[in-house]
Amino acid sequence: MPRGDKSSYSGKQKRQAEHIEEGYEHRGTGKKEAERRAWATVNKMTGGGKKRGSGRGKAMNKAPARKGGRKGGHSRARSRGRS
């Protein structure tokens, strides 16, 4: 399988990457960079492409997706009313 081939990903992973990519583009990231970041986030959350076989279910780590919304903007100290 050549690098960059997305055939081993599930439909859910592809949808997740698409939504994450749209979010990056909305915030002004270029198309190629947004796609790269989106797939990196999906890989970090799910552990890569879909795996076959019984007993392979693992909990999804959603922390990488949540981090993106908090990463930019003002500091936490200022948002709590401290200076």
Secondary structure as GFF3:
##gff-version 3
##sequence-region A 1 83
A	DSSP	alpha_helix	11	26	.	.	.	ID=ss1
A	DSSP	alpha_helix	31	46	.	.	.	ID=ss2
A	DSSP	alpha_helix	63	71	.	.	.	ID=ss3
A	DSSP	alpha_helix	76	79	.	.	.	ID=ss4
###
